[in-house]
Amino acid sequence: MVVALAVLAIGVVSLIQLFSGSLRTTKKSADYSKALIYARSLMDEAYSKPEPLNAEGTFDLENGFTATRTVRFISSEERTKLYEITVTVTHPSGVTELKGIRTVYEKED
């Protein structure tokens, strides 16, 4: 009887540990998903601006999330300019970074 209770107790403790690990994984996944949505939103906002260099900034988001958007000029040919936009979102489970390229065409005079 004592052996059976010991085996049962070990099984229950193992199940509780698995459940706890599952909850941590779910929280990390939710944080990553939110961070990706924030990053995509900030990236789309930068894409919509006529001058990407004006899109740089740091943002305080909800639930302990913060974001930084940087824009780097890459090159220019004739009337075409190329920029790299980086959005870094810091969240309770880590850091998520999203990069994109933006091409700006200057209008003919």
FILUMFI-648066 format. One record per atom (N, C-alpha, C): residue in three letters; atom name; x, y, z. Coordinates in Angstrom, 3 decimals, m for minus. Example, Ala and Ser with C-alpha at 12.3 -4.5 7.8 and 13.67 -1.06 7.14 Angstrom:
<rs>
<residu ALA atome N xx 13.190 yy m5.690 zz 7.800> .
<residu ALA atome CA xx 12.300 yy m4.500 zz 7.800> .
<residu ALA atome C xx 13.200 yy m3.300 zz 7.800> .
<residu SER atome N xx 12.850 yy m2.250 zz 7.080> .
<residu SER atome CA xx 13.670 yy m1.060 zz 7.140> .
<residu SER atome C xx 12.900 yy 0.030 zz 7.870> .
</rs>
This chain:
<rs>
<residu MET atome N xx 0.818 yy m1.200 zz 0.000> .
<residu MET atome CA xx 0.000 yy 0.000 zz 0.000> .
<residu MET atome C xx 0.867 yy 1.271 zz 0.000> .
<residu VAL atome N xx 1.916 yy 1.280 zz 0.799> .
<residu VAL atome CA xx 2.795 yy 2.432 zz 0.892> .
<residu VAL atome C xx 3.520 yy 2.643 zz m0.430> .
<residu VAL atome N xx 3.935 yy 1.567 zz m1.060> .
<residu VAL atome CA xx 4.626 yy 1.648 zz m2.346> .
<residu VAL atome C xx 3.680 yy 2.219 zz m3.405> .
<residu ALA atome N xx 2.445 yy 1.795 zz m3.389> .
<residu ALA atome CA xx 1.459 yy 2.284 zz m4.353> .
<residu ALA atome C xx 1.231 yy 3.781 zz m4.169> .
<residu LEU atome N xx 1.162 yy 4.235 zz m2.929> .
<residu LEU atome CA xx 0.995 yy 5.669 zz m2.671> .
<residu LEU atome C xx 2.221 yy 6.455 zz m3.120> .
<residu ALA atome N xx 3.388 yy 5.899 zz m2.915> .
<residu ALA atome CA xx 4.616 yy 6.574 zz m3.350> .
<residu ALA atome C xx 4.648 yy 6.710 zz m4.868> .
<residu VAL atome N xx 4.285 yy 5.635 zz m5.561> .
<residu VAL atome CA xx 4.246 yy 5.674 zz m7.031> .
<residu VAL atome C xx 3.198 yy 6.670 zz m7.503> .
<residu LEU atome N xx 2.047 yy 6.685 zz m6.870> .
<residu LEU atome CA xx 0.988 yy 7.633 zz m7.216> .
<residu LEU atome C xx 1.438 yy 9.071 zz m6.985> .
<residu ALA atome N xx 2.115 yy 9.320 zz m5.873> .
<residu ALA atome CA xx 2.597 yy 10.667 zz m5.564> .
<residu ALA atome C xx 3.614 yy 11.130 zz m6.603> .
<residu ILE atome N xx 4.514 yy 10.249 zz m7.001> .
<residu ILE atome CA xx 5.500 yy 10.603 zz m8.032> .
<residu ILE atome C xx 4.801 yy 10.925 zz m9.351> .
<residu GLY atome N xx 3.794 yy 10.148 zz m9.692> .
<residu GLY atome CA xx 3.031 yy 10.403 zz m10.922> .
<residu GLY atome C xx 2.307 yy 11.734 zz m10.889> .
<residu VAL atome N xx 1.695 yy 12.061 zz m9.754> .
<residu VAL atome CA xx 0.955 yy 13.329 zz m9.615> .
<residu VAL atome C xx 1.916 yy 14.517 zz m9.689> .
<residu VAL atome N xx 3.051 yy 14.414 zz m9.018> .
<residu VAL atome CA xx 4.038 yy 15.500 zz m9.061> .
<residu VAL atome C xx 4.537 yy 15.699 zz m10.490> .
<residu SER atome N xx 4.777 yy 14.614 zz m11.208> .
<residu SER atome CA xx 5.221 yy 14.721 zz m12.609> .
<residu SER atome C xx 4.176 yy 15.404 zz m13.469> .
<residu LEU atome N xx 2.921 yy 15.062 zz m13.291> .
<residu LEU atome CA xx 1.849 yy 15.695 zz m14.055> .
<residu LEU atome C xx 1.754 yy 17.187 zz m13.754> .
<residu ILE atome N xx 1.904 yy 17.561 zz m12.501> .
<residu ILE atome CA xx 1.860 yy 18.979 zz m12.124> .
<residu ILE atome C xx 3.019 yy 19.736 zz m12.766> .
<residu GLN atome N xx 4.202 yy 19.134 zz m12.791> .
<residu GLN atome CA xx 5.351 yy 19.772 zz m13.440> .
<residu GLN atome C xx 5.116 yy 19.937 zz m14.942> .
<residu LEU atome N xx 4.544 yy 18.936 zz m15.585> .
<residu LEU atome CA xx 4.230 yy 19.045 zz m17.014> .
<residu LEU atome C xx 3.219 yy 20.153 zz m17.274> .
<residu PHE atome N xx 2.202 yy 20.232 zz m16.434> .
<residu PHE atome CA xx 1.188 yy 21.270 zz m16.586> .
<residu PHE atome C xx 1.801 yy 22.650 zz m16.417> .
<residu SER atome N xx 2.670 yy 22.816 zz m15.433> .
<residu SER atome CA xx 3.346 yy 24.090 zz m15.194> .
<residu SER atome C xx 4.205 yy 24.489 zz m16.403> .
<residu GLY atome N xx 4.953 yy 23.541 zz m16.941> .
<residu GLY atome CA xx 5.765 yy 23.806 zz m18.135> .
<residu GLY atome C xx 4.906 yy 24.205 zz m19.328> .
<residu SER atome N xx 3.768 yy 23.555 zz m19.446> .
<residu SER atome CA xx 2.840 yy 23.880 zz m20.535> .
<residu SER atome C xx 2.313 yy 25.303 zz m20.413> .
<residu LEU atome N xx 1.998 yy 25.731 zz m19.195> .
<residu LEU atome CA xx 1.519 yy 27.101 zz m18.980> .
<residu LEU atome C xx 2.597 yy 28.123 zz m19.327> .
<residu ARG atome N xx 3.850 yy 27.850 zz m18.961> .
<residu ARG atome CA xx 4.948 yy 28.769 zz m19.300> .
<residu ARG atome C xx 5.112 yy 28.873 zz m20.817> .
<residu THR atome N xx 5.038 yy 27.739 zz m21.498> .
<residu THR atome CA xx 5.170 yy 27.737 zz m22.954> .
<residu THR atome C xx 4.034 yy 28.520 zz m23.609> .
<residu THR atome N xx 2.836 yy 28.360 zz m23.096> .
<residu THR atome CA xx 1.680 yy 29.087 zz m23.631> .
<residu THR atome C xx 1.855 yy 30.591 zz m23.438> .
<residu LYS atome N xx 2.360 yy 31.005 zz m22.280> .
<residu LYS atome CA xx 2.587 yy 32.436 zz m22.007> .
<residu LYS atome C xx 3.640 yy 33.002 zz m22.955> .
<residu LYS atome N xx 4.729 yy 32.261 zz m23.162> .
<residu LYS atome CA xx 5.764 yy 32.722 zz m24.094> .
<residu LYS atome C xx 5.205 yy 32.852 zz m25.499> .
<residu SER atome N xx 4.400 yy 31.897 zz m25.905> .
<residu SER atome CA xx 3.803 yy 31.935 zz m27.235> .
<residu SER atome C xx 2.865 yy 33.137 zz m27.391> .
<residu ALA atome N xx 2.079 yy 33.410 zz m26.368> .
<residu ALA atome CA xx 1.168 yy 34.565 zz m26.414> .
<residu ALA atome C xx 1.953 yy 35.876 zz m26.471> .
<residu ASP atome N xx 3.022 yy 35.978 zz m25.679> .
<residu ASP atome CA xx 3.851 yy 37.188 zz m25.712> .
<residu ASP atome C xx 4.490 yy 37.376 zz m27.082> .
<residu TYR atome N xx 4.991 yy 36.300 zz m27.661> .
<residu TYR atome CA xx 5.613 yy 36.385 zz m28.982> .
<residu TYR atome C xx 4.594 yy 36.818 zz m30.035> .
<residu SER atome N xx 3.389 yy 36.267 zz m29.970> .
<residu SER atome CA xx 2.346 yy 36.640 zz m30.936> .
<residu SER atome C xx 1.976 yy 38.116 zz m30.823> .
<residu LYS atome N xx 1.808 yy 38.599 zz m29.581> .
<residu LYS atome CA xx 1.501 yy 40.023 zz m29.380> .
<residu LYS atome C xx 2.641 yy 40.903 zz m29.886> .
<residu ALA atome N xx 3.877 yy 40.497 zz m29.586> .
<residu ALA atome CA xx 5.039 yy 41.278 zz m30.032> .
<residu ALA atome C xx 5.093 yy 41.346 zz m31.550> .
<residu LEU atome N xx 4.787 yy 40.258 zz m32.208> .
<residu LEU atome CA xx 4.797 yy 40.237 zz m33.672> .
<residu LEU atome C xx 3.704 yy 41.135 zz m34.249> .
<residu ILE atome N xx 2.552 yy 41.156 zz m33.620> .
<residu ILE atome CA xx 1.464 yy 42.042 zz m34.073> .
<residu ILE atome C xx 1.861 yy 43.505 zz m33.891> .
<residu TYR atome N xx 2.449 yy 43.840 zz m32.732> .
<residu TYR atome CA xx 2.925 yy 45.210 zz m32.500> .
<residu TYR atome C xx 3.993 yy 45.596 zz m33.521> .
<residu ALA atome N xx 4.947 yy 44.699 zz m33.746> .
<residu ALA atome CA xx 6.040 yy 44.981 zz m34.687> .
<residu ALA atome C xx 5.499 yy 45.189 zz m36.096> .
<residu ARG atome N xx 4.569 yy 44.354 zz m36.513> .
<residu ARG atome CA xx 3.998 yy 44.480 zz m37.864> .
<residu ARG atome C xx 3.232 yy 45.798 zz m38.008> .
<residu SER atome N xx 2.511 yy 46.187 zz m36.966> .
<residu SER atome CA xx 1.767 yy 47.436 zz m36.990> .
<residu SER atome C xx 2.708 yy 48.641 zz m37.111> .
<residu LEU atome N xx 3.791 yy 48.626 zz m36.329> .
<residu LEU atome CA xx 4.763 yy 49.723 zz m36.396> .
<residu LEU atome C xx 5.492 yy 49.728 zz m37.739> .
<residu MET atome N xx 5.725 yy 48.558 zz m38.305> .
<residu MET atome CA xx 6.371 yy 48.472 zz m39.615> .
<residu MET atome C xx 5.440 yy 49.041 zz m40.692> .
<residu ASP atome N xx 4.168 yy 48.686 zz m40.643> .
<residu ASP atome CA xx 3.208 yy 49.207 zz m41.619> .
<residu ASP atome C xx 3.074 yy 50.726 zz m41.516> .
<residu GLU atome N xx 3.114 yy 51.242 zz m40.295> .
<residu GLU atome CA xx 3.051 yy 52.694 zz m40.102> .
<residu GLU atome C xx 4.257 yy 53.372 zz m40.755> .
<residu ALA atome N xx 5.437 yy 52.778 zz m40.604> .
<residu ALA atome CA xx 6.648 yy 53.346 zz m41.221> .
<residu ALA atome C xx 6.570 yy 53.270 zz m42.740> .
<residu TYR atome N xx 6.000 yy 52.183 zz m43.255> .
<residu TYR atome CA xx 5.846 yy 52.046 zz m44.715> .
<residu TYR atome C xx 4.911 yy 53.113 zz m45.285> .
<residu SER atome N xx 3.953 yy 53.567 zz m44.482> .
<residu SER atome CA xx 2.962 yy 54.515 zz m44.996> .
<residu SER atome C xx 3.456 yy 55.968 zz m44.999> .
<residu LYS atome N xx 4.550 yy 56.254 zz m44.326> .
<residu LYS atome CA xx 5.054 yy 57.632 zz m44.270> .
<residu LYS atome C xx 5.801 yy 57.974 zz m45.557> .
<residu PRO atome N xx 5.622 yy 59.204 zz m46.053> .
<residu PRO atome CA xx 6.310 yy 59.592 zz m47.287> .
<residu PRO atome C xx 7.834 yy 59.646 zz m47.120> .
<residu GLU atome N xx 8.304 yy 60.006 zz m45.933> .
<residu GLU atome CA xx 9.746 yy 60.052 zz m45.657> .
<residu GLU atome C xx 10.034 yy 59.098 zz m44.497> .
<residu PRO atome N xx 10.599 yy 57.926 zz m44.775> .
<residu PRO atome CA xx 10.796 yy 56.914 zz m43.736> .
<residu PRO atome C xx 11.686 yy 57.366 zz m42.566> .
<residu LEU atome N xx 12.639 yy 58.263 zz m42.809> .
<residu LEU atome CA xx 13.521 yy 58.701 zz m41.722> .
<residu LEU atome C xx 12.753 yy 59.389 zz m40.601> .
<residu ASN atome N xx 11.567 yy 59.926 zz m40.913> .
<residu ASN atome CA xx 10.731 yy 60.573 zz m39.892> .
<residu ASN atome C xx 9.979 yy 59.556 zz m39.036> .
<residu ALA atome N xx 10.133 yy 58.271 zz m39.318> .
<residu ALA atome CA xx 9.369 yy 57.242 zz m38.611> .
<residu ALA atome C xx 10.098 yy 56.667 zz m37.408> .
<residu GLU atome N xx 11.324 yy 57.111 zz m37.147> .
<residu GLU atome CA xx 12.078 yy 56.548 zz m36.028> .
<residu GLU atome C xx 11.458 yy 56.942 zz m34.697> .
<residu GLY atome N xx 11.621 yy 56.075 zz m33.702> .
<residu GLY atome CA xx 11.123 yy 56.420 zz m32.378> .
<residu GLY atome C xx 11.097 yy 55.243 zz m31.433> .
<residu THR atome N xx 10.779 yy 55.549 zz m30.174> .
<residu THR atome CA xx 10.618 yy 54.546 zz m29.130> .
<residu THR atome C xx 9.187 yy 54.635 zz m28.629> .
<residu PHE atome N xx 8.581 yy 53.492 zz m28.384> .
<residu PHE atome CA xx 7.158 yy 53.445 zz m28.046> .
<residu PHE atome C xx 6.939 yy 52.593 zz m26.806> .
<residu ASP atome N xx 6.146 yy 53.101 zz m25.865> .
<residu ASP atome CA xx 5.716 yy 52.322 zz m24.698> .
<residu ASP atome C xx 4.361 yy 51.721 zz m25.032> .
<residu LEU atome N xx 4.306 yy 50.414 zz m25.057> .
<residu LEU atome CA xx 3.077 yy 49.708 zz m25.385> .
<residu LEU atome C xx 2.481 yy 49.138 zz m24.100> .
<residu GLU atome N xx 1.348 yy 48.482 zz m24.199> .
<residu GLU atome CA xx 0.689 yy 47.969 zz m23.001> .
<residu GLU atome C xx 1.319 yy 46.668 zz m22.503> .
<residu ASN atome N xx 1.032 yy 46.314 zz m21.273> .
<residu ASN atome CA xx 1.442 yy 45.054 zz m20.637> .
<residu ASN atome C xx 2.952 yy 44.842 zz m20.592> .
<residu GLY atome N xx 3.717 yy 45.915 zz m20.411> .
<residu GLY atome CA xx 5.163 yy 45.775 zz m20.280> .
<residu GLY atome C xx 5.913 yy 45.628 zz m21.594> .
<residu PHE atome N xx 5.261 yy 45.872 zz m22.708> .
<residu PHE atome CA xx 5.904 yy 45.807 zz m24.015> .
<residu PHE atome C xx 6.448 yy 47.185 zz m24.374> .
<residu THR atome N xx 7.641 yy 47.237 zz m24.930> .
<residu THR atome CA xx 8.200 yy 48.472 zz m25.473> .
<residu THR atome C xx 8.738 yy 48.168 zz m26.869> .
<residu ALA atome N xx 8.803 yy 49.196 zz m27.697> .
<residu ALA atome CA xx 9.265 yy 48.995 zz m29.071> .
<residu ALA atome C xx 10.173 yy 50.138 zz m29.489> .
<residu THR atome N xx 11.114 yy 49.813 zz m30.360> .
<residu THR atome CA xx 12.004 yy 50.800 zz m30.951> .
<residu THR atome C xx 11.981 yy 50.595 zz m32.457> .
<residu ARG atome N xx 11.781 yy 51.702 zz m33.178> .
<residu ARG atome CA xx 11.788 yy 51.625 zz m34.642> .
<residu ARG atome C xx 12.954 yy 52.457 zz m35.145> .
<residu THR atome N xx 13.836 yy 51.851 zz m35.918> .
<residu THR atome CA xx 14.975 yy 52.557 zz m36.500> .
<residu THR atome C xx 14.892 yy 52.453 zz m38.019> .
<residu VAL atome N xx 15.381 yy 53.496 zz m38.673> .
<residu VAL atome CA xx 15.400 yy 53.539 zz m40.131> .
<residu VAL atome C xx 16.815 yy 53.876 zz m40.560> .
<residu ARG atome N xx 17.328 yy 53.078 zz m41.491> .
<residu ARG atome CA xx 18.691 yy 53.282 zz m41.983> .
<residu ARG atome C xx 18.660 yy 53.447 zz m43.491> .
<residu PHE atome N xx 19.279 yy 54.542 zz m43.963> .
<residu PHE atome CA xx 19.384 yy 54.776 zz m45.397> .
<residu PHE atome C xx 20.402 yy 53.789 zz m45.974> .
<residu ILE atome N xx 20.028 yy 53.075 zz m47.027> .
<residu ILE atome CA xx 20.920 yy 52.072 zz m47.608> .
<residu ILE atome C xx 21.608 yy 52.602 zz m48.858> .
<residu SER atome N xx 20.819 yy 53.049 zz m49.825> .
<residu SER atome CA xx 21.427 yy 53.517 zz m51.076> .
<residu SER atome C xx 20.455 yy 54.393 zz m51.858> .
<residu SER atome N xx 21.008 yy 55.010 zz m52.901> .
<residu SER atome CA xx 20.211 yy 55.863 zz m53.766> .
<residu SER atome C xx 20.717 yy 55.723 zz m55.191> .
<residu GLU atome N xx 19.787 yy 55.550 zz m56.112> .
<residu GLU atome CA xx 20.104 yy 55.516 zz m57.536> .
<residu GLU atome C xx 19.085 yy 56.368 zz m58.263> .
<residu GLU atome N xx 19.570 yy 57.287 zz m59.044> .
<residu GLU atome CA xx 18.724 yy 58.230 zz m59.778> .
<residu GLU atome C xx 17.645 yy 58.793 zz m58.863> .
<residu ARG atome N xx 16.385 yy 58.439 zz m59.057> .
<residu ARG atome CA xx 15.295 yy 58.978 zz m58.237> .
<residu ARG atome C xx 14.757 yy 57.937 zz m57.247> .
<residu THR atome N xx 15.538 yy 56.920 zz m56.956> .
<residu THR atome CA xx 15.093 yy 55.852 zz m56.069> .
<residu THR atome C xx 15.977 yy 55.796 zz m54.822> .
<residu LYS atome N xx 15.340 yy 55.758 zz m53.656> .
<residu LYS atome CA xx 16.064 yy 55.637 zz m52.389> .
<residu LYS atome C xx 15.632 yy 54.342 zz m51.703> .
<residu LEU atome N xx 16.586 yy 53.696 zz m51.058> .
<residu LEU atome CA xx 16.319 yy 52.431 zz m50.388> .
<residu LEU atome C xx 16.624 yy 52.573 zz m48.894> .
<residu TYR atome N xx 15.674 yy 52.147 zz m48.046> .
<residu TYR atome CA xx 15.808 yy 52.253 zz m46.594> .
<residu TYR atome C xx 15.576 yy 50.882 zz m45.953> .
<residu GLU atome N xx 16.272 yy 50.622 zz m44.847> .
<residu GLU atome CA xx 16.013 yy 49.438 zz m44.044> .
<residu GLU atome C xx 15.316 yy 49.880 zz m42.767> .
<residu ILE atome N xx 14.177 yy 49.284 zz m42.489> .
<residu ILE atome CA xx 13.395 yy 49.616 zz m41.294> .
<residu ILE atome C xx 13.462 yy 48.426 zz m40.348> .
<residu THR atome N xx 13.830 yy 48.694 zz m39.089> .
<residu THR atome CA xx 13.921 yy 47.647 zz m38.076> .
<residu THR atome C xx 13.023 yy 48.007 zz m36.911> .
<residu VAL atome N xx 12.173 yy 47.080 zz m36.516> .
<residu VAL atome CA xx 11.316 yy 47.258 zz m35.343> .
<residu VAL atome C xx 11.707 yy 46.188 zz m34.331> .
<residu THR atome N xx 12.082 yy 46.623 zz m33.133> .
<residu THR atome CA xx 12.455 yy 45.709 zz m32.056> .
<residu THR atome C xx 11.456 yy 45.874 zz m30.923> .
<residu VAL atome N xx 10.775 yy 44.792 zz m30.581> .
<residu VAL atome CA xx 9.787 yy 44.810 zz m29.501> .
<residu VAL atome C xx 10.339 yy 43.989 zz m28.336> .
<residu THR atome N xx 10.436 yy 44.635 zz m27.165> .
<residu THR atome CA xx 10.877 yy 43.950 zz m25.949> .
<residu THR atome C xx 9.640 yy 43.592 zz m25.141> .
<residu HIS atome N xx 9.550 yy 42.345 zz m24.744> .
<residu HIS atome CA xx 8.381 yy 41.869 zz m24.002> .
<residu HIS atome C xx 8.832 yy 40.991 zz m22.839> .
<residu PRO atome N xx 7.918 yy 40.639 zz m21.925> .
<residu PRO atome CA xx 8.311 yy 39.871 zz m20.739> .
<residu PRO atome C xx 9.027 yy 38.554 zz m21.052> .
<residu SER atome N xx 8.772 yy 37.960 zz m22.202> .
<residu SER atome CA xx 9.381 yy 36.674 zz m22.550> .
<residu SER atome C xx 10.631 yy 36.812 zz m23.406> .
<residu GLY atome N xx 11.010 yy 38.031 zz m23.778> .
<residu GLY atome CA xx 12.206 yy 38.195 zz m24.600> .
<residu GLY atome C xx 12.125 yy 39.390 zz m25.526> .
<residu VAL atome N xx 12.781 yy 39.249 zz m26.688> .
<residu VAL atome CA xx 12.861 yy 40.325 zz m27.674> .
<residu VAL atome C xx 12.486 yy 39.756 zz m29.038> .
<residu THR atome N xx 11.665 yy 40.509 zz m29.786> .
<residu THR atome CA xx 11.283 yy 40.130 zz m31.145> .
<residu THR atome C xx 11.704 yy 41.248 zz m32.078> .
<residu GLU atome N xx 12.374 yy 40.894 zz m33.175> .
<residu GLU atome CA xx 12.854 yy 41.903 zz m34.127> .
<residu GLU atome C xx 12.310 yy 41.597 zz m35.517> .
<residu LEU atome N xx 11.854 yy 42.644 zz m36.178> .
<residu LEU atome CA xx 11.313 yy 42.523 zz m37.526> .
<residu LEU atome C xx 12.027 yy 43.538 zz m38.409> .
<residu LYS atome N xx 12.503 yy 43.094 zz m39.577> .
<residu LYS atome CA xx 13.201 yy 43.993 zz m40.505> .
<residu LYS atome C xx 12.487 yy 43.996 zz m41.844> .
<residu GLY atome N xx 12.544 yy 45.167 zz m42.493> .
<residu GLY atome CA xx 11.935 yy 45.302 zz m43.808> .
<residu GLY atome C xx 12.676 yy 46.332 zz m44.637> .
<residu ILE atome N xx 12.434 yy 46.294 zz m45.927> .
<residu ILE atome CA xx 13.053 yy 47.227 zz m46.869> .
<residu ILE atome C xx 11.963 yy 48.121 zz m47.447> .
<residu ARG atome N xx 12.249 yy 49.391 zz m47.530> .
<residu ARG atome CA xx 11.295 yy 50.357 zz m48.113> .
<residu ARG atome C xx 11.978 yy 51.089 zz m49.261> .
<residu THR atome N xx 11.328 yy 51.122 zz m50.399> .
<residu THR atome CA xx 11.812 yy 51.847 zz m51.569> .
<residu THR atome C xx 10.959 yy 53.101 zz m51.745> .
<residu VAL atome N xx 11.624 yy 54.237 zz m51.917> .
<residu VAL atome CA xx 10.925 yy 55.505 zz m52.113> .
<residu VAL atome C xx 11.329 yy 56.036 zz m53.493> .
<residu TYR atome N xx 10.311 yy 56.336 zz m54.295> .
<residu TYR atome CA xx 10.543 yy 56.896 zz m55.614> .
<residu TYR atome C xx 10.240 yy 58.381 zz m55.572> .
<residu GLU atome N xx 11.197 yy 59.195 zz m55.989> .
<residu GLU atome CA xx 10.970 yy 60.633 zz m56.052> .
<residu GLU atome C xx 10.176 yy 60.959 zz m57.307> .
<residu LYS atome N xx 9.261 yy 61.896 zz m57.174> .
<residu LYS atome CA xx 8.429 yy 62.292 zz m58.317> .
<residu LYS atome C xx 9.240 yy 63.122 zz m59.290> .
<residu GLU atome N xx 8.863 yy 63.009 zz m60.558> .
<residu GLU atome CA xx 9.526 yy 63.829 zz m61.579> .
<residu GLU atome C xx 9.032 yy 65.270 zz m61.449> .
<residu ASP atome N xx 9.932 yy 66.192 zz m61.672> .
<residu ASP atome CA xx 9.566 yy 67.624 zz m61.590> .
<residu ASP atome C xx 8.870 yy 68.096 zz m62.819> .
</rs>
